[in-house]
Amino acid sequence: MNPSRYRLWVILVIFLATTATTPAGGEECLACHGSGEDLQMAAQSLGLELSARRVSALVVTLGTESVHASLACTDCHPQATEVPHPQGMSRTNPCVACHQDAGDAVSRSAHKDPLGRGSFRAQCWHCHGAHDVRPSKDPESTLAPANVAGTCLRCHNKQEYLQGVHGHGVQLAGLDLAATCISCHGGHDVLPASDPASHVHRLNVPKTCGKCHRRVTEVYVTSVHGRNLSAENADVPSCIDCHEAHGILDPRLPRFRNVSPKMCARCHADPKIVAKYGLRAEVFDTYVADFHGTTAELFVATSPDQPLNKAVCYDCHGYHDVESVRQLGTERVQERLLQRCQTCHPRASKTFLSAWTAHYTPDRERYPWIYYVRLFYQVVIPSTIGFFLAYIALDIWGRRRRGRHQ
């Protein structure tokens, strides 16, 4: 008899003899599952053919640091005492026998079986590992902060997280306190953003972000945006509308500052939003038309990563403490605005504010001088250009005509 085949039969006899009376331990199981070669030999002796992929999946590596190191194989796989093993054994989830609470949470989550058959779309071992399950505080764990993104990105195509400030913090700076997927979406209770119970439902986003950004959240919830969001108005911006969800840009970078007017314009230049709440639709257009806005647009188009020293929306309206100008009243608005202006124009006085049209388009009733000066230039400049073009055309025509008569 072939020595290797003889060795396999000896292993199988010992395995069957021991499992008939006592639960299978790691040694007996690893006699077959310890390496791909042993597994292929065991399968051939039983008349089975396994693909290379299947063999790779059935090879077991037991880690001595695993939280399950004290368990026998049959504690999780009681059917494994039968050789050959029953079909479909690997499709059952042995984890819920001990971790019922976690299993119940997953069965209600976005990772549940969409067909409602009681299994999970994302099985426990997809996230925690199969046999070498380690505590999340272990740097080698699949759920350690540095490894969470890699675990989740195997299924979810959100590579932009790695380019965002949180991803950089965890992956590049080694900051375990920076937010990972679990920090925002939860662990076993992951729910779609459309579910009101989800951690990332737009009404719950400030609370989720506030777990790390407490002081910022406290300011935001008292602002006009935060108060309306607390009143369950889903039209107002929450954290992720300004900072995005995964590819969060560092707000200290020039690019964030340069694109911030467009960010505000998503609501304040949206015809549906401004009509619904009686806002003025021209705020963005009038900003772009003035000196600050024109310069900002030029920077975005030509040098988005260069620092912009002209005012953008949040320089005047605040960052997280945005207030309604209607509720503040004219006097308070001008007081706050002057403070903002003096940041860049230290010698500015109240009369300085009169140089700004306050997002209004000049007309005969409001800012008539500006309206008529603009009208004057709108008439005079085209007329002057047209006159000189006509003069040049007539001169060319006259010279050609005189040339033909000579």
C-alpha positions in Angstrom: 0.0 0.0 0.0 1.2 3.5 -0.8 2.8 4.9 2.5 0.8 8.2 2.3 -2.4 6.3 1.7 -1.6 4.0 4.6 -1.0 7.1 6.8 -4.3 8.6 5.8 -6.2 5.4 6.7 -4.5 5.2 10.1 -5.6 8.9 10.7 -9.2 8.1 9.8 -9.3 5.0 12.0 -8.0 6.9 15.0 -10.3 9.8 14.3 -13.4 7.6 14.1 -12.4 5.7 17.2 -11.9 8.7 19.3 -15.0 10.6 18.0 -17.2 7.6 18.8 -16.7 8.1 22.5 -15.4 11.6 23.1 -15.9 15.1 21.5 -13.4 15.8 18.7 -10.5 17.9 19.7 -8.3 20.1 17.5 -5.7 17.4 17.0 -8.1 14.9 15.3 -9.7 17.6 13.1 -6.4 19.1 12.1 -5.2 15.7 10.9 -7.3 16.5 7.8 -8.0 20.2 8.0 -4.4 21.2 9.0 -3.1 21.5 5.4 -4.3 21.5 1.9 -2.4 18.3 1.1 -3.9 16.4 4.0 -7.4 17.6 3.1 -7.0 16.5 -0.6 -5.9 13.1 0.5 -8.8 12.7 2.9 -11.2 13.8 0.2 -9.8 11.4 -2.4 -10.0 8.5 0.1 -13.7 9.2 0.5 -14.2 9.5 -3.2 -14.7 13.3 -3.2 -13.2 15.9 -5.4 -12.6 19.4 -4.0 -11.6 22.5 -6.0 -8.5 24.4 -5.0 -10.8 27.2 -3.7 -12.8 24.8 -1.6 -9.7 23.3 -0.2 -8.3 26.7 0.8 -11.6 27.5 2.6 -11.5 24.3 4.6 -8.0 24.5 5.8 -8.1 25.7 9.4 -5.5 27.8 11.1 -6.1 27.9 14.9 -4.6 30.9 16.6 -3.4 30.5 20.2 -4.5 34.1 20.8 -8.1 33.4 19.7 -10.9 34.1 22.2 -12.1 30.6 21.3 -8.8 28.8 22.0 -10.3 26.8 24.9 -13.1 25.4 22.8 -13.0 22.1 21.0 -13.9 22.0 17.3 -17.2 20.1 18.0 -18.3 22.8 20.4 -19.0 24.9 17.3 -19.4 22.0 14.8 -21.2 19.2 16.5 -22.1 17.5 13.2 -18.4 17.2 12.5 -18.3 13.9 14.4 -19.8 12.3 11.3 -17.3 11.3 8.6 -17.8 12.2 5.9 -19.4 15.4 7.3 -23.1 16.0 6.5 -23.8 18.2 3.4 -24.7 21.8 4.2 -22.9 21.7 7.6 -20.8 24.7 6.7 -23.9 26.8 5.9 -25.2 26.7 9.4 -24.2 29.5 11.8 -22.7 28.1 15.0 -22.0 31.5 16.5 -25.6 32.3 17.6 -25.7 29.4 20.0 -23.5 31.4 22.4 -24.0 34.9 21.0 -27.7 35.1 20.7 -28.0 38.8 21.4 -25.5 39.6 18.6 -27.4 37.2 16.3 -30.7 38.9 17.1 -29.2 42.3 16.3 -27.8 41.1 13.0 -31.1 39.5 12.0 -32.7 42.9 12.3 -29.8 44.7 10.5 -28.9 45.4 6.9 -26.8 42.2 7.0 -29.7 39.9 7.5 -30.8 37.5 4.8 -32.9 39.5 2.3 -35.1 36.4 1.7 -35.9 36.2 5.4 -34.6 32.6 5.8 -32.9 33.3 9.2 -29.3 33.3 7.9 -27.1 36.4 7.4 -26.0 38.2 4.3 -22.8 38.9 6.1 -21.9 36.0 8.3 -20.1 36.4 11.6 -16.9 35.1 10.3 -16.9 37.5 7.4 -16.2 40.3 9.9 -14.7 38.5 12.9 -12.7 35.8 11.2 -13.5 32.1 11.3 -11.2 30.4 13.7 -8.6 32.9 14.7 -11.2 35.2 16.3 -9.4 37.9 18.4 -10.6 40.7 20.6 -11.1 44.0 18.9 -8.4 45.6 21.0 -5.9 43.1 19.6 -3.9 44.8 16.8 -4.2 41.6 14.8 -8.0 41.5 15.0 -10.0 42.0 11.8 -11.9 44.6 13.8 -9.0 46.5 15.3 -9.3 50.2 14.3 -6.5 49.9 11.7 -8.2 46.8 10.1 -11.9 47.7 10.2 -11.8 49.6 6.9 -10.2 46.6 5.1 -12.7 44.3 6.6 -15.7 46.4 5.5 -14.3 47.3 2.1 -14.2 43.7 1.0 -17.9 44.1 0.4 -18.6 47.8 0.4 -17.1 50.0 -2.3 -16.4 53.1 -0.2 -12.7 53.6 -1.0 -13.2 57.3 -0.5 -13.1 56.7 3.2 -9.4 56.0 2.9 -8.9 59.4 1.3 -10.9 61.2 3.9 -9.7 62.8 7.2 -10.9 59.9 9.3 -9.3 57.3 7.0 -6.0 59.2 7.0 -6.1 59.5 10.8 -6.5 55.7 11.3 -4.4 54.4 8.4 -1.6 57.0 8.1 -1.4 58.7 11.5 -2.2 55.6 13.6 -4.9 57.3 15.5 -7.1 54.6 17.0 -9.5 57.3 18.2 -10.4 58.4 14.7 -13.8 57.2 13.4 -14.0 53.9 11.6 -16.9 52.3 9.9 -18.2 50.8 13.2 -18.0 54.2 14.9 -20.6 55.6 12.6 -22.6 52.6 11.3 -22.6 50.5 14.4 -21.4 46.9 14.8 -24.2 44.3 14.7 -27.0 46.8 14.4 -26.0 48.2 11.1 -29.1 49.7 9.4 -29.6 51.5 6.0 -29.5 55.3 6.2 -33.2 55.4 5.3 -34.2 53.6 8.5 -35.1 56.1 11.3 -33.4 53.8 13.8 -30.1 53.9 11.9 -27.1 55.7 13.4 -26.6 57.4 10.0 -30.2 58.4 9.4 -30.0 62.1 8.7 -31.9 63.0 11.8 -29.5 61.0 13.9 -26.3 62.1 12.2 -25.5 64.9 14.7 -25.8 62.5 17.6 -23.5 60.0 15.9 -20.9 62.6 15.0 -21.3 64.2 18.5 -19.8 61.0 20.1 -16.5 62.4 19.0 -17.2 66.0 18.1 -19.2 66.9 21.2 -18.5 70.7 21.4 -19.2 71.2 17.7 -22.4 69.3 17.9 -23.6 71.4 20.9 -23.1 74.5 18.9 -24.8 73.1 15.8 -27.9 71.9 17.6 -28.6 75.5 18.7 -28.2 77.0 15.2 -31.0 77.5 12.7 -30.0 74.3 10.9 -29.7 72.3 14.1 -33.0 73.5 15.6 -34.9 72.7 12.4 -33.3 69.3 12.1 -34.2 68.5 15.8 -37.8 69.4 14.7 -37.4 66.6 12.1 -37.1 68.9 9.1 -35.1 66.7 6.8 -34.5 69.6 4.3 -31.9 71.3 6.5 -28.2 70.3 6.2 -26.7 67.9 8.8 -23.0 67.2 9.3 -22.6 65.0 6.2 -24.2 67.5 3.9 -21.3 69.9 4.4 -18.5 67.5 5.4 -19.6 64.4 3.3 -20.0 60.9 4.8 -16.9 59.0 3.8 -14.4 61.1 1.8 -14.4 63.9 4.5 -12.1 66.7 3.5 -10.1 68.4 6.2 -11.9 71.7 6.7 -8.5 73.4 7.4 -7.4 72.8 3.8 -7.7 75.4 1.1 -9.7 73.1 -1.1 -12.5 72.9 1.5 -12.6 76.7 1.8 -12.6 77.2 -1.9 -15.5 74.9 -2.7 -17.6 75.9 0.4 -19.7 78.5 -1.6 -20.9 75.7 -3.9 -21.6 73.6 -0.9 -23.9 76.2 0.5 -25.5 76.7 -2.9 -26.7 73.2 -3.0 -29.6 74.4 -0.7 -29.5 78.2 -1.1 -29.6 78.1 -4.9 -32.0 75.2 -5.2 -35.3 76.6 -6.6 -37.4 74.0 -4.8 -35.8 74.8 -1.4 -35.9 78.5 -1.7 -39.5 78.5 -2.9 -40.6 76.2 -0.1 -39.1 78.3 2.7 -39.4 81.8 1.2 -35.6 82.3 0.9 -34.0 84.6 -1.6 -32.8 82.6 -4.6 -30.2 85.2 -5.7 -27.9 84.9 -2.7 -25.4 82.7 -4.5 -25.6 84.6 -7.8 -25.1 87.9 -6.0 -22.1 86.5 -4.0 -20.5 85.2 -7.2 -21.0 88.6 -8.8 -19.2 90.6 -6.1 -15.5 90.9 -5.6 -15.2 88.1 -3.0 -17.3 85.6 -5.0 -15.6 86.3 -8.3 -12.2 85.7 -6.8 -13.4 82.5 -5.1 -14.8 81.2 -8.4 -11.5 82.0 -10.1 -9.5 80.1 -7.4 -11.8 77.1 -7.8 -11.3 77.0 -11.5 -7.6 77.6 -11.6 -6.0 76.9 -8.2 -8.4 74.9 -6.0 -5.5 73.9 -3.6 -4.2 77.5 -3.1 -5.2 79.5 0.0 -8.1 82.0 -0.7 -7.9 85.2 1.3 -11.3 86.4 0.3 -14.5 85.9 2.3 -16.6 82.8 1.7 -20.1 82.1 3.1 -19.0 80.9 6.6 -16.8 83.8 7.2 -19.9 86.0 7.5 -22.5 83.5 8.6 -20.4 81.4 10.9 -19.4 77.7 10.8 -21.8 75.7 12.9 -23.5 78.6 14.6 -25.4 79.8 11.5 -28.4 81.9 12.5 -31.5 83.2 10.7 -31.1 86.8 9.7 -34.8 87.2 10.0 -34.8 86.1 13.6 -31.7 88.1 14.6 -33.0 91.4 13.3 -31.2 94.1 11.3 -29.3 95.6 14.2 -27.9 92.3 15.5 -27.1 91.2 11.9 -25.1 94.3 11.3 -23.3 94.0 14.6 -22.2 90.5 13.9 -21.4 91.3 10.3 -19.2 94.2 11.3 -17.3 91.9 13.6 -16.8 89.5 10.7 -15.6 92.2 8.4 -13.1 93.6 10.9 -11.4 90.2 10.8 -10.0 91.1 7.4 -10.6 94.9 7.4 -9.6 96.0 10.9 -10.5 99.7 10.4 -13.9 99.0 9.1 -16.8 101.0 10.6 -20.5 100.8 10.3 -20.4 102.9 7.2 -18.2 100.2 5.6 -21.2 97.9 5.5 -23.1 100.2 3.2 -20.6 99.2 0.4 -22.2 95.8 0.3 -25.6 95.1 -1.3 -26.4 92.3 1.2 -27.2 89.7 -1.5 -29.8 92.0 -3.1 -29.8 92.7 -6.8 -29.8 96.6 -7.1 -33.0 98.0 -8.6 -34.8 101.4 -8.7 -36.1 100.9 -5.2 -33.1 99.3 -3.5 -29.6 100.8 -4.2 -30.8 103.0 -7.1 -27.4 104.7 -7.5 -25.8 101.3 -8.2 -28.6 100.3 -10.4 -28.3 103.4 -12.6 -24.5 103.3 -12.7 -24.7 99.7 -13.8 -27.4 100.6 -16.4 -25.2 103.4 -17.6 -22.2 101.1 -18.2 -24.5 98.5 -19.7 -25.6 101.0 -22.4 -22.4 103.1 -22.8 -19.8 100.3 -23.0 -21.6 98.3 -25.8 -22.5 101.5 -27.6 -18.9 102.7 -27.5 -17.6 99.4 -28.7 -20.2 99.2 -31.4 -19.5 102.8 -32.6 -15.7 102.1 -33.0 -16.4 98.8 -34.7 -18.7 100.6 -37.2 -16.1 103.4 -37.6 -13.4 100.9 -38.4 -15.6 98.9 -40.8 -16.6 102.2 -42.6 -13.0 103.3 -42.8 -11.9 99.9 -44.3 -14.8 100.0 -46.8 -13.9 103.6 -47.7 -10.2 102.8 -48.3 -11.1 99.9 -50.5 -13.5 101.9 -52.5 -11.0 104.7 -53.1 -8.4 102.1 -54.1 -10.6 100.8 -56.8 -11.1 104.3 -58.4 -7.4 105.1 -58.5 
